[in-house]
């Protein structure tokens, strides 16, 4: 019984640590929310304008290496076919995932709302990830 009595405070402490660590506010990139929104909007406008250089201007070296002109062209064609042209950007939600600040924006397109997820290293300034999701994109995605 004495071993059990020693485990109860220890397990209570572990539970408190787990609960409070999960309740911490997400940490942002080193950019303000307005700067992140501006970066995201520049990317979406560059896609509409077929401007590859404008599209990659805020990307990290890893993202630039991964997102070739051919991949940009393919993504642009699929996005325009499925969703139409970009019109406006909504307010983001922010979460953290394994050292990254993850911003998720609802973006209005002429055909539907597309959810744009853009990631930065915590405290970072360069785009480290970009993902588009919508009902129509899921239908046309290979």
C-alpha positions in Angstrom: 0.0 0.0 0.0 2.9 2.4 0.7 4.2 2.0 -2.9 0.7 3.0 -4.2 0.6 6.0 -2.0 4.0 7.2 -3.4 2.8 6.7 -7.0 -0.4 8.7 -6.6 1.5 12.1 -6.1 3.9 11.3 -8.9 1.2 10.3 -11.4 -0.8 13.4 -10.4 2.3 15.6 -11.1 2.8 13.9 -14.5 -0.9 14.4 -15.4 -0.7 18.1 -14.4 2.4 18.6 -16.6 0.7 16.9 -19.6 -2.5 18.9 -19.3 -0.8 22.3 -18.8 1.7 21.7 -21.6 -1.2 21.0 -24.0 -2.9 24.2 -23.0 -0.1 26.5 -24.0 -0.8 29.1 -26.7 0.8 28.2 -30.0 4.0 30.0 -30.8 4.1 32.1 -34.0 6.7 32.6 -36.7 8.9 35.7 -36.2 6.5 37.5 -38.5 3.3 39.3 -37.4 0.0 37.8 -38.3 -0.4 40.6 -40.9 3.0 39.8 -42.4 2.1 36.1 -42.6 -1.2 37.1 -44.3 0.6 39.4 -46.7 3.1 36.6 -47.6 0.2 34.1 -48.1 -1.7 36.6 -50.3 1.4 37.3 -52.4 1.8 33.6 -53.0 -1.9 33.3 -54.1 -1.8 36.3 -56.3 1.5 35.1 -57.9 -0.2 31.8 -58.7 -3.1 33.6 -60.4 -0.6 35.8 -62.4 1.5 32.8 -63.4 4.5 34.4 -61.7 6.8 31.7 -60.6 9.5 34.1 -59.3 6.9 36.0 -57.2 5.5 32.7 -56.0 8.9 31.5 -54.5 10.2 34.9 -53.3 9.4 34.1 -49.6 10.3 30.4 -49.7 13.2 28.8 -47.8 16.0 27.2 -49.9 14.5 23.8 -49.3 11.1 24.9 -50.6 12.6 26.6 -53.7 14.5 23.3 -54.4 11.4 21.2 -54.0 9.0 23.5 -55.9 10.3 23.6 -59.5 8.7 25.6 -62.3 7.1 22.4 -63.6 5.5 21.6 -60.2 4.3 25.2 -60.0 2.7 25.0 -63.5 1.0 21.7 -62.6 -0.3 23.0 -59.3 -1.5 26.2 -60.9 -3.4 24.4 -63.6 -5.0 22.0 -61.1 -6.0 24.9 -58.7 -7.5 27.0 -61.4 -9.4 24.1 -62.9 -10.8 22.9 -59.6 -11.3 26.2 -57.7 -11.1 29.1 -60.2 -9.3 32.4 -59.5 -8.3 33.7 -56.1 -10.4 36.5 -54.7 -9.8 37.1 -50.9 -8.1 35.7 -47.8 -9.8 35.2 -44.4 -8.4 35.2 -40.9 -5.9 32.4 -40.0 -5.9 29.9 -37.3 -2.5 29.1 -35.7 -1.1 25.9 -34.3 2.3 24.4 -33.6 3.6 21.1 -34.9 7.1 19.8 -34.2 8.9 23.1 -34.3 6.8 24.7 -36.9 4.2 27.5 -36.8 1.2 26.3 -38.9 -1.2 28.9 -40.2 -4.4 27.8 -41.9 -6.3 30.4 -43.9 -9.7 30.1 -45.6 -9.2 31.6 -49.1 -12.1 32.5 -51.4 -11.8 31.5 -55.0 -14.4 32.0 -57.7 -15.5 28.4 -57.4 -15.2 27.5 -53.7 -13.3 28.1 -50.5 -9.8 26.7 -50.4 -8.0 26.1 -47.1 -4.4 27.2 -47.5 -1.9 25.9 -44.9 1.4 27.7 -44.7 4.2 26.8 -42.3 7.2 28.6 -40.9 9.9 27.4 -38.4 9.0 28.7 -35.0 10.6 32.1 -35.0 11.3 31.8 -38.7 10.6 34.2 -41.6 10.7 31.9 -44.7 7.9 29.6 -45.9 8.8 26.0 -45.1 5.5 24.4 -46.2 2.5 25.1 -48.4 -0.7 23.0 -48.7 -4.0 23.5 -50.4 -7.2 21.7 -49.5 -10.8 21.9 -50.8 -13.6 19.6 -51.9 -12.9 20.2 -55.6 -9.2 19.8 -55.2 -9.7 16.4 -53.6 -11.8 15.4 -56.6 -9.2 16.3 -59.2 -6.1 15.4 -57.3 -4.3 12.4 -58.7 
